[in-house]
Amino acid sequence: MQREVGKHPWDELDKYRGSVVRGQWPTLPELLVISEDKFSDRISFSVFQGKEKIAYTFHEVLETAKHEAGYLRRMGIGKGDKVMLMGHNSPDWALAYFAIPFADAVSVPMDSQMRPDKCVRLAKFAEVKFIVADSQILSLLKAEDEEWFSSLLGVASLDSKSDVFRLSKAEDDFPPLPTVTEDDTAAILFTSGTTGNEKGVVLTHKNITSDVYMTVNEVRILSEKDVTYALLPLHHSYCCTAVLLEAVRIGAECLFGHGFAVSRMLDDLKRGGVTVFMGIPMLYNKLLAGIMAKVKEKGKFAYGFIRGMMEINSILHKLTGTSPLSGFFKKVVTSKAGLDKIRLLISGAGPLSPRVVWQYHGLGLEFIQGYGLTEAAPIVTLNPPERFKTASIGHPLAFIDLIIADKDKDGIGEIRIKGPNVCKGYYKDEANTKALFDENGYMRTGDLGYMDKDSYVFLKGRAKNIIVTEGGKNVFPEEIEDMFQLESFISQIMVRGYQKNPSVPGENVEAVIYPDPDQAKNLSKEDVRKRIEGIVSSVNKNLESFQKIEKITILDAPMEETTTRKIKRGKVK
């Protein structure tokens, strides 16, 4: 049932206020209770294991979360205790994510690929008392620091075959209703960003659920008939909020993916009937390259015809906001990639090249692009499909006060925000918490951008990454990097400043590049450099003179990345 135009999703809370919802915004347990009341028998979580599909209804999700919470309480977990959650995407991960607040505890989601020593260090810092994780991860953590591991109140395996987490189905195993309120801490998320310096972002229940409701308010075309796909890591707030929690709120099915193996992903999309797909720019670039490679196999004439039709469809989308040729492309192109049922593509964790969006619109696929950061739980702006501006990251969500501070002559300044989704600060880090907010209480994002007359925001880049030339011009590395998104020969690129002449204070522009290993493996170093120099030369033609790349550094090994595939700039020498 699609939401009526003009009706806000948070209006439903009035019906539950006083009985279920005790504050302005629901807690995570209250959010689940509301959805179970509305969608009890509908499928909530699902996953494919071989030929079998395992599914939980909303009623089963609520019941299981309560049982797991009862187990946590029996093990000694109380209000405010920290429970580490660490594992690959699965219904079991999501069930534990809800069980933890049902036990009045705080979840500390960790990257399942994190080194054991780093994980133990962060867990000690967060004062974790219990661990819920994949069994293999539990073994690694025990081996890393057995004394610390043995001091915990307990551990529980996320593996589906393990029932230690759900010892009994008796009614008396249910804990009393949780006492957590909207202002209590729901999660501590460690974010290193691109610098490698971890900070524990403290998010309250209000931070998280208000962001869920504000996002649903913008994406009007979603309904309980949709199937979302949790492919990106759930420990990251982007996938957790935009896929898992959004699905719970609207009553949709959330299908859990198994990593970035393209064949497995396409199989999931087809078998699961996925209608809402969320990814990051790297994934969309690879998917588009794969689609167009299949089109090329049809021959030059067919390829040229389809590209021409895509161009016409893109122009019509820009003029009318719709893609009238989408039916044609479903029959001849997107159905082959398992995308024929997709109604909406969501991109985040970095700007997507307008050229990429243009081609997807040409294929008749709708896009939502947004902007956010972990400290904002994470979504701040959305570019909705019915009012899509290709180069923009969208306009602020309802209840978010977004300003452009310290503008330059071109109207570019730092993006700063206030709103119910803004975090409390950083865990046990008074100095960085103080630095996070300005004198008027606005959160400093560290991102630079400008706003047009329609309140749409355009992102330029990170303030700390700006290259200042000898002539005083500002170069935004991310803008240049985005121009390489469709160049498959380049696996990674980082643009940065360097001093060409030590006696001159200004910087010049350097591109640090790691070529695609599969395409480069049979080429000599000289041929690799020639290919890259040709690509850079082509990009330089579209840049202003002060933006042009003057130095190219080619790497033999990939640069270290975050979980959302952003290069850790501070790690590159």
C-alpha positions, 0 to 999 in steps of 0.5 A, a space after each residue: 500500500 503506497 503512502 498517500 501523497 501529502 501524508 507523512 509517515 511519522 503520522 502513524 506514530 500518533 496511533 501508537 503513542 502512549 501504548 507503544 511509542 513513548 517519545 517523539 520518535 520510536 526506539 528500535 524495539 518500538 519500530 519493530 513492534 509497530 511493523 509487526 502489528 501492521 505486517 505480521 504475516 508478511 515476509 520480513 527477512 529472507 536468504 537463499 541457502 543453496 536451493 532453499 529459501 529461508 524466510 522469517 515473517 515479521 511476527 517471527 522476527 519480533 518473537 525471535 528477537 525477544 527470545 534472543 534478548 531473553 538469552 542476553 539477559 540471562 547471561 547478565 546483560 543489562 541496560 547500557 551494556 555493550 554487545 559486539 555484533 560481527 558477521 556477514 550479512 544474514 537474517 541472523 545478523 539482523 535478528 541480533 541487531 534487534 535483540 540487543 536493544 530489546 535487552 536494553 543493551 547497546 550494539 557495537 557493530 564491527 566489520 567482519 573483515 577487520 583484523 582480530 587485533 584491531 577488533 579486540 582493541 576497539 572492543 576493549 575501548 568500547 567496554 564490550 561485555 558480550 559478543 554475537 558473531 560468526 563462529 569463525 570470527 569467535 575462534 579468531 578473537 579467542 586466539 587473539 586474546 584468550 584472557 580478554 575473551 574469557 572475561 566476557 559475560 558470554 558469546 553467541 554464534 550467528 551461524 544458522 545451525 546454532 541454537 545456543 542463542 535461542 535456547 527455549 521458546 517458552 513464553 516466560 523467556 521473553 524479557 520485560 519490555 525494554 526500558 530504553 528511550 529515544 535518547 538512549 544510545 542504540 549503537 556505537 559505530 566505529 568509523 575510520 573514514 579515509 584517515 584511518 583514525 577510528 572514532 566511535 560514533 554514538 547514535 541514539 534510537 532517535 538518531 536512527 529511527 528519525 532518519 528512517 522516517 525522514 527518508 521514507 518521507 522522500 521515497 514515496 514510491 516504496 511499499 510493502 510489496 517491494 523486495 530490498 537487497 542487503 548486499 553491502 555490509 550491514 555494520 555500516 550505517 548506510 546499508 543498515 538504515 537505507 535497506 534493513 531498517 527502511 524495509 522494516 518500516 515499510 513492511 517490505 521483504 529484505 533479502 540478504 546477499 552474499 558479497 560482491 560475486 557478480 554471478 551470485 548477486 545476479 542469481 539472487 536478484 532473479 530468484 528473489 524478485 528484487 525491486 530495490 537495489 542499493 549499491 556504491 559507485 564502484 558496483 554500479 560502474 562494474 554492473 554497467 560495464 557488464 551490461 554494455 559488454 553483453 550488448 556489444 556481443 549482439 554485434 556492431 549494428 545492434 550495439 549502435 542501435 541500443 546506444 542510440 535508443 539509450 540516448 533518446 531515453 535519457 533525453 526524454 527522462 531529463 525532459 519529462 522525469 520518466 523513461 518511456 522506452 523502459 519496456 523495450 529495454 526490459 525485454 532486450 537488455 536489463 532482463 538478461 542481467 536480472 534487473 527487469 524487476 528493479 524499480 529503483 536503484 539507490 546510490 550512496 557512500 560517494 558521488 556517482 558520475 552524472 555520465 553513469 546516471 545518464 546511461 542508467 536512465 537510458 536503460 529505463 532504470 530510476 535512481 535515487 542518489 543521496 548524501 550522508 555520513 555515519 554521524 548523521 545516522 547516516 542520510 542527510 539529503 536525497 535526490 528523489 526520482 520524481 525531482 532528480 537533478 543529475 549532478 546533485 546529491 539532493 535536498 535536505 530531508 525534513 527536520 534537517 537544517 542544512 547550511 553552507 557555512 563560510 562561503 567563498 565568492 562562488 558560494 562554496 562552503 562547508 556543509 553543516 547540519 542540525 537535526 534529530 538524526 545528528 549524533 551525540 558525538 564520539 565515544 570517550 572522545 571529548 576533544 573530537 566531540 567538541 570539534 564536531 560542532 560549531 558555536 551555533 550547534 551545527 555539526 561540521 561535516 567537513 564536506 564542501 558544497 553549494 546550494 541552488 535556488 531549489 535547495 538542492 545541494 551540490 558536493 565539491 569534496 572534502 575540505 581537508 583534501 582541497 588542492 590550492 594552486 600557485 594562482 590561489 585556485 581551489 581544486 577538488 580532487 573528488 571532482 576529478 576522480 569522478 571523471 574516471 568512473 567509467 574507465 575500466 582499465 583504472 581500478 583505483 585513482 586518488 588525486 592529490 596535491 604535490 609541490 612541483 617547486 619547493 620554493 613555491 607554496 602552491 600545489 600542482 595536481 597528481 594522480 595516483 593510479 592502480 590499474 586493473 590487474 586483469 587487464 594489465 597482467 599481460 602488458 609491459 610496464 611501459 604499455 600500462 603507462 601509455 594506456 594510463 597516460 592516454 586516459 589521463 590526457 583524455 580527461 585533462 581535455 575536459 578540465 580547466 588549466 589549473 585542474 589538469 593532472 601533471 604527474 602520474 604515479 602508477 602503483 603495483 599494489 592496490 591502495 587500502 580502502 574502507 568498507 564502502 570502497 573509499 581510498 584511505 588517503 592517509 595511508 597512501 605514501 
